[in-house]
Amino acid sequence: MITSSYGLTATERVLPRMALDFTTAVLDPRVTFTRTGNTATVTNSDGVIAAINADLPRFDYDPTTLACKGLLIEEARTNVFLNSLLNGTSLSTQSVTTTAVAYTLSFYGTGQIVLSGTSSATIVGTGAYPSRKTLTFTPTAGVLILTVTGTVQYAQLEIGSFATSFISTDATSKTRNADVAVMTGTNFSSWYNASEGALLAEANTLSPSSIAGIFSVDNTTTSRIDLRLQSSALRLSVLDANVPQASITAVAAPAANVFFKLSGAYKINSFVAASGGATPFVDTSGSVPTVTRCLIGSINGTANFLNGCIKYLSYYPQRLLNAEVQAISK
């Protein structure tokens, strides 16, 4: 940690005032984390799917390398595939009521699921965990029949265009509520500079085309500065009293599950964003909003969740030079 003064020396210019390393699998005590309910799971440090209790952060691990991928932040989802157990017991044929919206079916194993009724398809498994088979489809309203044969484990049928982490069920459907991580009060104000600064994030996402927050500071309602995904791109976005001040596209969003770095800096009439060490983009007009908290992995704490893992977040209490913003994004 560097000096609390905002008058940085030349050496300190490239050192963050606040840095969070989620690959240590430890949550900084300044972060308040909530997720109601006991239905969440994660791939743990042994490379297996494990249950995580309510209000505890989930640090996701690569099931093959066992490397920690960082803090997992997901939106709320419901698994309507019944009796899908955490012990990996193979499932049986069942019927569920669907509406005419996008669903994603996923499972592990070498068996198959045949869809009939409100949708028609045959999905053949590709192997045991961690080899997950997924299908996104839009059924009609009515009853969907899921005919199961062979080994089908950790099956999940959820509303949405991509598969999220496994939600264990019993005789009823279960909901995993959203992961909310926030810094407020002096835990926020002790490192934030209201007049100028720079943000850096390294993360991935399951849904590059979504609108999603990665690293955001806001006043809970109408003003914010954030690194985000929007329109299949990585951006720095600035809003002051509901009036857009800057929206800078750094680069097209990478593919799902591919880690990226995104940096952005702000000062009145001076905004810049860069990703992957590429040439930065600037905006030379706009005000800096007044903000009161930091959000991790969402834009407002109630929607626009990252649906991915965050490795690192860093904050610099100075509007770094364009070349510095570019350099830290490598």
C-alpha positions in Angstrom: 0.0 0.0 0.0 1.4 3.4 -0.9 1.1 6.7 0.9 -2.4 8.0 1.6 -1.5 11.3 0.0 -2.8 12.0 -3.5 0.4 14.0 -4.4 2.1 11.0 -6.0 5.8 10.9 -6.9 6.9 9.9 -10.4 7.6 6.4 -9.2 4.2 6.1 -7.4 2.3 7.2 -10.5 2.0 3.6 -11.6 1.2 2.1 -8.2 -2.4 1.6 -7.3 -4.0 3.2 -4.2 -6.3 0.3 -3.9 -5.7 -3.2 -5.2 -7.8 -6.4 -4.8 -6.3 -9.8 -5.8 -9.1 -12.3 -5.9 -6.8 -15.2 -7.0 -5.7 -15.5 -3.4 -9.3 -16.8 -2.7 -9.5 -14.3 0.2 -12.0 -11.4 0.3 -10.7 -8.1 1.4 -12.5 -7.1 4.6 -13.5 -3.8 3.1 -15.8 -5.6 0.7 -19.3 -6.4 1.9 -20.6 -9.5 0.2 -24.2 -10.8 0.1 -26.0 -13.6 -1.7 -29.1 -14.9 0.0 -30.0 -18.6 0.1 -27.9 -21.8 0.3 -28.1 -23.0 -3.3 -24.9 -21.7 -4.8 -22.0 -23.9 -5.9 -18.5 -23.4 -7.2 -15.6 -25.4 -8.6 -13.4 -25.6 -5.5 -9.6 -25.9 -5.1 -9.8 -29.7 -5.5 -11.5 -29.2 -8.9 -14.9 -30.5 -7.9 -18.3 -28.9 -7.7 -19.0 -27.9 -4.1 -21.8 -26.1 -2.2 -21.2 -22.6 -0.8 -23.3 -21.2 2.0 -25.3 -17.9 1.8 -23.4 -14.6 1.9 -20.1 -16.3 1.3 -18.0 -15.3 -1.8 -17.3 -17.9 -4.4 -13.7 -18.2 -5.6 -13.9 -20.4 -8.7 -11.1 -22.7 -9.8 -10.1 -24.2 -13.1 -11.1 -27.9 -12.8 -8.1 -29.0 -14.8 -5.2 -26.8 -13.7 -6.7 -26.1 -10.2 -5.6 -22.4 -10.6 -7.9 -19.9 -8.9 -9.8 -17.9 -11.6 -11.0 -15.3 -9.1 -14.2 -14.0 -7.6 -17.3 -15.4 -9.3 -20.1 -12.9 -9.7 -23.4 -14.2 -11.3 -27.0 -13.0 -11.7 -29.9 -14.8 -10.1 -30.9 -18.0 -11.9 -33.4 -20.9 -11.2 -32.8 -24.6 -12.1 -36.2 -26.2 -13.0 -34.6 -29.6 -13.7 -35.7 -31.5 -10.6 -33.7 -34.0 -8.4 -30.4 -32.7 -9.9 -28.2 -33.5 -6.9 -24.8 -32.3 -5.9 -23.6 -35.9 -5.5 -23.8 -36.4 -9.3 -26.6 -39.0 -9.3 -27.9 -39.7 -12.8 -31.2 -38.1 -13.5 -34.5 -39.5 -14.8 -37.1 -38.4 -17.4 -39.3 -35.5 -16.3 -41.6 -32.8 -17.6 -41.4 -29.1 -17.0 -43.7 -26.2 -17.9 -42.0 -23.7 -20.2 -42.8 -20.2 -21.5 -41.7 -18.8 -24.9 -38.4 -17.4 -23.8 -34.8 -18.6 -24.2 -33.7 -21.5 -22.0 -30.3 -23.2 -21.6 -30.0 -26.9 -20.8 -26.7 -28.2 -19.5 -25.3 -31.4 -18.1 -22.3 -33.6 -17.6 -22.0 -37.3 -18.5 -22.1 -39.6 -21.5 -25.9 -40.0 -21.7 -28.4 -38.0 -23.6 -31.5 -35.9 -23.2 -34.3 -35.9 -25.9 -36.5 -32.9 -25.9 -40.1 -33.2 -27.0 -43.4 -31.3 -26.5 -42.7 -27.6 -26.6 -39.3 -28.1 -28.3 -37.5 -30.8 -30.2 -33.8 -31.8 -29.9 -31.4 -34.5 -28.9 -28.4 -33.6 -26.8 -25.7 -36.1 -26.4 -23.2 -35.7 -23.5 -19.5 -35.3 -24.1 -18.2 -36.9 -21.0 -17.8 -36.7 -17.2 -17.2 -33.4 -15.4 -15.7 -31.0 -16.4 -17.0 -31.7 -19.9 -20.3 -29.8 -20.0 -22.8 -30.1 -22.8 -25.1 -27.1 -23.3 -28.0 -26.2 -25.6 -29.8 -22.9 -25.8 -33.3 -22.9 -27.3 -36.6 -21.1 -27.3 -39.6 -23.4 -26.6 -43.2 -22.6 -27.1 -45.4 -22.2 -24.0 -46.6 -25.5 -22.5 -45.0 -28.8 -21.3 -41.5 -29.8 -22.2 -40.6 -33.5 -21.9 -37.0 -34.3 -21.1 -36.3 -38.0 -21.8 -33.1 -39.1 -20.1 -31.0 -42.1 -21.0 -27.6 -43.1 -19.8 -25.4 -41.1 -17.4 -26.7 -37.5 -17.1 -25.3 -35.6 -14.1 -25.6 -32.0 -12.7 -28.4 -31.3 -15.2 -29.7 -27.7 -15.3 -32.5 -26.1 -17.2 -32.6 -22.3 -16.7 -34.1 -19.3 -18.3 -31.3 -17.4 -20.1 -29.1 -17.6 -23.2 -26.1 -19.2 -21.5 -25.4 -21.8 -18.7 -24.4 -20.5 -15.3 -22.9 -22.4 -12.3 -24.7 -25.6 -11.2 -27.8 -25.2 -9.0 -28.6 -28.3 -7.0 -32.3 -29.2 -6.8 -34.5 -31.7 -5.0 -38.2 -32.3 -5.6 -38.7 -28.6 -6.3 -36.8 -26.1 -8.4 -34.2 -24.0 -6.7 -32.9 -20.4 -7.2 -29.4 -19.1 -6.8 -29.6 -15.5 -5.9 -27.3 -12.8 -7.3 -23.8 -12.2 -5.9 -23.4 -8.6 -4.6 -20.1 -7.1 -3.7 -19.8 -3.5 -2.6 -17.5 -1.1 -0.7 -19.0 1.8 1.1 -18.3 4.5 3.8 -14.6 4.9 4.7 -13.8 1.5 3.1 -14.5 3.4 -0.1 -13.6 7.0 0.6 -10.2 6.2 2.0 -8.9 5.4 -1.4 -11.1 7.2 -3.9 -10.2 10.6 -5.4 -13.3 12.5 -6.5 -11.6 14.7 -9.0 -9.5 12.3 -11.0 -8.4 8.7 -11.1 -7.9 5.5 -13.0 -9.4 2.0 -12.8 -8.1 -1.4 -14.0 -9.8 -4.8 -14.1 -8.9 -8.3 -15.2 -11.9 -10.5 -15.7 -13.9 -12.9 -17.9 -17.6 -13.4 -18.7 -20.0 -16.1 -19.8 -21.9 -13.5 -21.9 -19.8 -11.0 -23.9 -22.9 -9.5 -25.6 -24.6 -8.5 -22.3 -24.6 -5.2 -20.5 -22.6 -5.9 -17.4 -20.5 -4.1 -14.8 -17.0 -5.1 -14.1 -15.6 -2.3 -11.8 -18.0 0.6 -11.0 -18.2 3.6 -8.7 -21.6 5.3 -8.3 -24.0 7.3 -6.1 -26.5 4.4 -6.1 -28.9 6.1 -8.5 -28.0 8.6 -11.3 -24.2 9.0 -11.4 -21.4 6.6 -12.0 -18.0 5.8 -13.6 -17.5 2.2 -14.6 -15.6 -0.3 -16.6 -18.2 -2.4 -18.4 -19.4 -4.7 -21.2 -21.9 -3.2 -23.5 -22.9 -3.8 -27.2 -20.3 -6.7 -27.3 -17.5 -4.2 -26.4 -15.4 -3.3 -23.4 -16.0 0.3 -22.4 -15.4 3.1 -20.0 -18.8 4.7 -19.2 -19.4 8.0 -17.3 -22.8 9.3 -16.2 -23.5 12.4 -14.2 -27.0 13.1 -12.9 -28.4 10.8 -15.6 -26.5 12.8 -18.4 -23.9 10.7 -20.3 -20.4 12.3 -20.1 -18.3 9.7 -21.8 -18.7 6.3 -23.4 -15.4 5.0 -24.8 -15.1 1.7 -26.6 -11.7 0.2 -25.9 -12.0 -3.0 -27.9 -14.5 -5.6 -29.0 -15.4 -8.0 -26.1 -13.5 -11.3 -26.2 -15.1 -14.7 -26.5 -16.9 -16.2 -23.5 -14.6 -17.4 -20.6 -11.5 -15.6 -22.1 -9.8 -13.3 -19.6 -9.2 -9.7 -20.6 -7.8 -6.5 -19.1 -9.6 -3.2 -19.3 -8.4 0.2 -17.9 -9.9 3.6 -17.9 -9.0 7.0 -16.4 -11.1 10.2 -15.7 -10.7 13.9 -15.0 -12.9 16.8 -16.1 -12.8 17.0 -19.9 -10.3 14.2 -20.0 -11.3 10.5 -20.3 -9.4 7.5 -21.7 -9.8 3.8 -22.0 -7.6 0.9 -23.2 -7.5 -2.9 -23.3 -4.9 -5.5 -23.9 -2.1 -2.9 -24.4 -3.7 -1.5 -27.5 -3.8 2.1 -28.5 -6.1 4.0 -26.0 -9.2 5.9 -27.0 -10.0 9.3 -25.5 -12.9 11.7 -24.9 -12.1 15.3 -24.2 -15.4 16.6 -22.9 -17.4 15.8 -19.8 -17.8 16.3 -16.1 -16.9 14.0 -13.3 -19.8 12.8 -11.1 -19.9 12.7 -7.4 -20.0 9.0 -6.2 -20.2 7.3 -2.8 -19.5 3.6 -3.3 -17.8 0.9 -5.3 -19.5 -2.1 -6.9 -17.7 -5.2 -8.0 -19.1 -7.2 -10.9 -22.3 -5.2 -11.5 -23.4 -1.8 -12.5 -26.0 -1.0 -9.8 -26.0 -4.0 -7.5 -29.4 -5.3 -8.6 -28.8 -6.0 -12.3 -26.2 -6.1 -15.1 -24.1 -8.7 -13.4 -20.8 -9.8 -14.9 -21.6 -13.5 -15.0 -17.9 -14.3 -14.8 -14.8 -14.2 -12.7 -12.7 -11.2 -11.6 -9.0 -11.8 -11.0 -7.8 -8.3 -10.1 -9.1 -4.8 -9.5 -6.9 -1.7 -9.1 -7.5 2.0 -8.5 -5.1 4.8 -9.0 -6.0 8.2 -7.5 -4.7 10.2 -10.5 -5.7 10.5 -14.1 -2.8 8.5 -15.5 -1.2 9.5 -18.7 -2.6 7.8 -21.8 0.5 5.8 -22.2 0.2 4.6 -18.6 -3.4 3.6 -19.1 -2.3 1.6 -22.1 0.6 0.0 -20.3 -1.4 -1.2 -17.3 -4.0 -2.8 -19.6 -1.4 -5.2 -21.1 
